[in-house]
Amino acid sequence: MRKIKFWLDSGANAFSCYEQELSFEDIGITEEEWDAMNDDEKDTFAREIAWEKMDWGYQEIGGKNEE
């Protein structure tokens, strides 16, 4: 079974890279659909998967919302 390895690296330190291997079934497409994509489409698709898996957020500090 073919899989795709996704990663997202902030570059902050040696531990800042998130990696995960997922099957085509896991990401909701068939191998045929993947093979039919050109490189740009694969890049876009992989970027969307990586961002979906990333833990991120923001917090406003100071200013008008400070208690």
C-alpha positions as CSV (number, residue, x, y, z in Angstrom):
1,M,0.0,0.0,0.0
2,R,1.4,3.4,-1.0
3,K,1.4,6.2,1.5
4,I,2.3,9.9,1.5
5,K,4.6,11.4,4.1
6,F,3.6,14.9,5.1
7,W,5.7,17.3,7.1
8,L,5.6,20.8,8.4
9,D,8.7,22.4,9.8
10,S,8.7,25.8,11.5
11,G,12.5,25.8,11.6
12,A,12.3,27.0,15.3
13,N,14.5,24.2,16.6
14,A,15.5,20.5,16.0
15,F,12.1,19.4,17.3
16,S,9.9,21.8,15.3
17,C,9.2,19.4,12.4
18,Y,5.8,17.6,12.5
19,E,5.7,14.4,10.3
20,Q,3.0,11.9,9.6
21,E,2.6,9.1,7.0
22,L,-1.0,8.7,5.8
23,S,-2.6,6.3,3.4
24,F,-4.6,7.5,0.4
25,E,-7.7,6.2,2.2
26,D,-6.7,8.3,5.3
27,I,-6.7,11.5,3.2
28,G,-9.8,10.6,1.2
29,I,-8.5,10.1,-2.3
30,T,-7.6,7.1,-4.4
31,E,-4.1,6.4,-5.8
32,E,-5.5,7.0,-9.3
33,E,-6.7,10.4,-8.3
34,W,-3.2,11.2,-6.8
35,D,-1.4,9.9,-9.9
36,A,-3.7,12.0,-12.2
37,M,-2.6,15.2,-10.4
38,N,0.3,17.3,-11.8
39,D,3.1,18.4,-9.5
40,D,1.4,21.8,-8.7
41,E,-1.8,20.1,-7.8
42,K,0.1,17.6,-5.6
43,D,1.9,20.5,-3.8
44,T,-1.4,22.3,-3.2
45,F,-3.1,19.1,-1.9
46,A,-0.2,18.2,0.4
47,R,0.0,21.7,1.8
48,E,-3.7,21.6,2.7
49,I,-3.3,18.3,4.4
50,A,-0.3,19.5,6.4
51,W,-2.1,22.7,7.5
52,E,-5.1,20.6,8.6
53,K,-2.9,18.5,10.8
54,M,-0.9,21.5,12.3
55,D,-1.6,22.7,15.8
56,W,-1.6,26.4,15.8
57,G,-3.4,29.4,17.3
58,Y,-2.9,32.9,18.6
59,Q,-3.3,34.8,21.8
60,E,-3.7,38.6,22.1
61,I,-1.5,39.9,24.9
62,G,-1.9,43.4,26.4
63,G,-4.0,46.2,24.9
64,K,-7.7,46.6,25.3
65,N,-8.4,43.0,26.2
66,E,-6.0,43.0,29.1
67,E,-7.5,42.2,32.5
